[in-house]
């Protein structure tokens, strides 16, 4: 597991500037499950991010999307482990 880098800011203004800085993102798009635009909210303020095109959005929204993707990966791994354990148990009975 990688170590996460802790950001330190001298002032709240510096922190706000960092998280509001525009960054470029491109969300995966296909014609099946990943075809719709993505709604993302941070502290009650939401925005819709289109899929399949590069867009500039504030870093705080990009971070929320990245964290969501990481959590989706953990969830998929957990579901897979539960499914494998269940199949192993069925085979041993």
Buried (B, 14 or more C-beta within 10 A) or exposed (E): EEEEEEEEEEEEEEEEEEBEEEEEBEBEBEEEEEEEEBEBEEEEEEBEBEBEEEBEBBBBBBBBBEEEEEEEEEEEEEEEEEEEEEEEEEEEE
